[in-house]
Amino acid sequence: MFISELFAGHIIGEQAHMLPQVLPRRGMFEAEHVLGAGCMLHLVVLAHPAKPSARQLKDHWPVTERNYYPSACYSHMLLITEDVPQILTASYPLLPNC
């Protein structure tokens, strides 16, 4: 399984896409940024069965795989709180007692 590094999670606030970006296996793009209570994150992971070879279509919105393998997008919204982050998009518990 391969994880695409072409897409990133990000902060959501006054705008839909704000820095810092959260990059797969690399952490936050702006390392000096500290997440505090009230920050909302959109985490995005694209998984592929083979090394990704994405291409963007002419209208700059859809992205497809050149090799035509299927891929999966995992996306969650998290709210940072004083205690533990809350998964806002979870429709089922990810772990027991969550």
C-alpha positions in Angstrom: 0.0 0.0 0.0 1.4 3.4 -0.9 0.3 6.8 0.5 0.2 9.7 -1.8 2.3 12.7 -0.8 0.6 15.0 -3.3 -2.2 15.8 -1.0 -2.2 17.1 2.5 -4.4 17.8 5.5 -4.9 21.4 6.6 -6.3 23.8 9.2 -9.9 24.9 8.7 -10.8 28.3 10.1 -11.7 31.7 8.5 -10.9 30.0 5.2 -11.5 26.4 4.1 -7.8 25.7 3.5 -5.3 27.3 5.8 -1.7 26.6 6.8 -0.1 24.6 8.3 -0.5 21.7 6.0 -0.3 18.2 7.5 1.8 16.0 5.2 1.7 12.2 5.3 4.8 10.8 7.2 6.3 14.3 7.5 4.1 16.1 10.0 3.2 19.8 9.8 4.5 21.9 6.9 5.2 24.8 9.3 6.9 23.1 12.2 6.8 26.2 14.4 2.9 26.2 14.4 1.4 25.0 17.7 -2.1 23.6 17.6 -4.2 24.9 20.5 -7.7 24.2 21.8 -10.2 25.3 19.2 -8.1 24.4 16.1 -9.9 22.3 13.5 -7.9 20.0 11.2 -9.0 18.2 8.1 -6.8 15.1 7.7 -6.6 13.6 4.3 -4.8 10.4 3.2 -5.0 8.9 -0.3 -4.0 5.2 -0.4 -3.0 3.3 -3.6 -2.1 -0.3 -4.3 0.9 0.8 -6.4 3.2 3.8 -6.4 0.9 6.8 -7.2 1.2 8.5 -10.5 -1.5 11.1 -10.4 -2.4 13.6 -13.1 -4.7 16.6 -12.8 -7.4 17.0 -15.5 -7.6 20.1 -17.7 -10.1 21.9 -15.4 -7.6 21.6 -12.5 -10.1 19.9 -10.2 -10.3 16.1 -10.7 -7.2 14.0 -10.2 -6.9 10.6 -11.7 -4.3 7.8 -11.7 -2.3 7.3 -14.9 -2.0 3.6 -14.1 -5.8 3.3 -13.6 -5.4 1.5 -10.3 -8.2 2.1 -7.8 -7.4 4.4 -4.8 -9.1 5.3 -1.6 -9.4 8.6 0.2 -9.6 8.6 4.0 -10.7 12.0 5.4 -11.5 13.1 8.9 -12.2 16.4 10.7 -10.6 16.8 14.1 -11.2 19.4 16.7 -8.3 20.1 19.1 -9.6 20.4 22.7 -7.9 21.0 26.1 -8.0 17.2 26.7 -8.0 14.9 23.7 -8.8 15.6 20.0 -12.4 14.9 19.0 -13.0 13.2 15.7 -16.0 15.1 14.3 -16.6 12.9 11.3 -16.5 9.5 13.0 -19.6 7.6 12.3 -18.4 4.7 14.5 -15.9 4.3 17.3 -12.4 3.7 15.8 -11.2 2.2 19.0 -13.0 0.5 21.9 -14.2 3.1 24.5 -13.7 6.1 22.2 
